[in-house]
Amino acid sequence: MKRVLILAAILLAAISAYSLDRAHFLELNKKGRELRQKQDWKGLREVLLEIGKELPSPTPTYLLRMASVETRLGNNAQALAWMQRYVAMGLSYDISADDDLKPLLSDPGWKALAEKMKVGSQPFVHGQKVCTLPIADLMPEDIASDSTGRMLYVTSILHHSVYRVTLPAVNESQCRLDEVSLPPTAKRWPTLAVSFDNMRNLLWVTSSAMPEFASNPPGDDGKTALLAVDPHSGSVLHRYDLPPDAPGLLGDMTVTEQGNVFVTDSIGGGVYRVQGDSQGGLKTAQMEKIAGGFFSPQTPALATDSKRLFVPDYAIGIAIIDLNDHNKISYLTMPDNVAATGLDGLLRVGDALIGVQNGTSPARIVRYRLNHEQTRVESAEVLAQGEGLGEPTHAIAVNGKIFVVANVGWNRIDDHGNLKPNEKFTAPFLLAFPQKEN
């Protein structure tokens, strides 16, 4: 699910490790805000260093905040050292628009870093454009494929529906869309995640009344549901609603070969699972919460051993849930030059994770190479980045290719789902990358 719903107002959320208990995190967060308001840069530096000890790997935002506070303290050499680590991740940042970092513009050491940043963030796409989707304001949040790989499905934020996608014939550039006939109750809110369940031959779809979205019926803000849908008729065969006691947003999902459905709540911070009965049906299935406390969990992906679940926590990194002990949560560690925050879509392919990173500048598609035990990122390869992606969201593997939904349009709407002034939608499209490395 898109980052627009993250609690961005929390000053230190982007640099906190999940290993901190929530009370401790809030205490540090509060202390950091107070110190910043007082312009106590030395005190804020100490808080940031304390938080840094908890991080499994430095995040881009953490590096920027450390550079900021060192600049405020007049320690330009240390600030440049933090910025060098940021630039090594292949990311860009406009320090001229940041009052904290702007003084570095006149430092002789910044020029070389700025040039390296410019070169490293140049746009490119090492893949092919498969087709455009013919509804400009579709906002296709997620994509799924049936077992044959011949039928794709996408959800639509603004049209509150699911569409079948037929890939174009030779020499054609546009996919065909046919709407799945969902009942009105299933189209009440925006549709977000979609996954195909090969065991039960059905679609799993999430529907959420994203808080303050203009299209929400009165009183529906924060309500959300997981739907089991007949892919042919569109009938809803089963429905799971989160309790209405707190706002939720079931935004991202994966369905395993064993028929286990894992879905994340990007507002409430929970991870849920639905398991069928012994015959793979839904008669006795329940939606159970298996983990909580995340800041904004995104698309889960099952490890090869089927015993662990990778969950990108948008501002923190990639968490690992032990499915035999739900209280045991760790994080993938990685080299200092690899960034694993801002991840929306996640897909495991062998000993690699394909990440759709729309919360970094530039936006990127990244292949994270894991060690064989899948406990650490060994290296990362950027498959595409920058303007050619036009705000990507999710990825799936289909017949030896990785398909990515691109140019979705989140950057063109405001927090209420309305088109921003002087903006217009352009056609979303699908990109494809080889599943195997060259």
C-alpha positions, 0 to 999 in steps of 0.5 A: 500500500502506498506511503501516503498513509504513513504517519509522516508527522512523526519526526523520528519514525523513519529512523527507528528500529523495530527492535525498540519497544513501542513505549521506548520509541515514543519516548525517544520520538517525543524527546527528539521533537522537543530538542529540535524545537529548542534547537538543542542540536547537541542533545538531538545528536545524542538521541539520534546516536542512541536510535542508530544503535538499534538499527539493523542497517542505516536507513537513508533518512537516518543518514540525512538526519545525522548529516543535518544535525552535524551541519547545525553543529558546524561539523561539516566534515562529519556531515559530509561523511554521512552524506557520502554514505547516503550518496553511496546508496544511489539516492539523490536529495536536494540539500538546497531545499533543506535549511539544515543541510543548505550550508554544505552547498558552500563546502568544497567537499560537497561538489564531488558528492553532488556530481556523484549523486547526479550520475548515480540517480540518472533514470534508466529502465533495464526492461521492456514496456509491455503495454499501457492500460487504457483507463488513464485514471485507473490507478492500478495499485496491485497485480496478480496472475492465475496459474497459467500466467495468461490471465492477469488482474489489476485493482483500481483505487479510483474505480473501486474494482478489479480488472482482467488484463489481456496482454497485447498481440504482436505489434500492439501497445495497449492491454485490454481491460475487462472489469470483474463484476463485483457486487456493490458491497465489494465496490464501496471502497477502493480496491487495493491488494489482489492475489490469485489463489491457485489452490482454491481457484479464487481471487483475494482482494482487499477493500479499504476506506482510506481515511479522509478519502473523498469517495468514502461513504459517510462514517466509513473512514478506516474500515477495511476488509479482505474478500474471497472472490470468484474470478469468473462471476465476481461473487464474494464467497467470503469476507473478513472485516477488521474490527471497527474499534480502530482505523485499519487499511488492509493494503498489501497481500500475498497468497502462498502455494499452500493457500495461506493468505498473508495480508498487512494493515498499513495503518494498524501495523498488523500482519494477518493470516488466513488458513483454509481447512484441510481440504483447502476450503474456507468453511473453518478459515479465520483471519488471525493476527500473527504480528503487530507493532509495525509502523507501516507493513507492506507486501509480505513474501514467503521465504523458501523454507516456508517458515519465515515471512519477509515484511517490508516496514516502509520506513524501517527495512525488511522484517522477518516474522518467524511463523513458528514463533510470531513474537520472534521478529528480526530484520535483514541486515545488509551492506552499508550501500544498500537501502531497503526502505520505501519498499511497497511491493516485494516478491521473492524469486529464488534467493533474491527479493525484488523490491518496488521502492517508491519511497526513495528518490529516485523511485526504483526497482531493485533486486536484493541478492540474499545469502542462501539462508536468506538472513542477509542481503549480500548485494543489490542491483537496480533494475530501473529507476527514475522518471521511466517508472512514473510511481511504481507499486507492485510486482509479480513473476509470470512465466519467467518474467517480472511484471511491474505496475508503473505510472500508477498516479499516487503522485498526482492526487492529494491525501483525499484522493482528488487530482491535484491542481494542474495535474492530469492522469496519464496512462499507467503501464506494465513493465517486464524484466527477466526473472533470471539474472543474465 
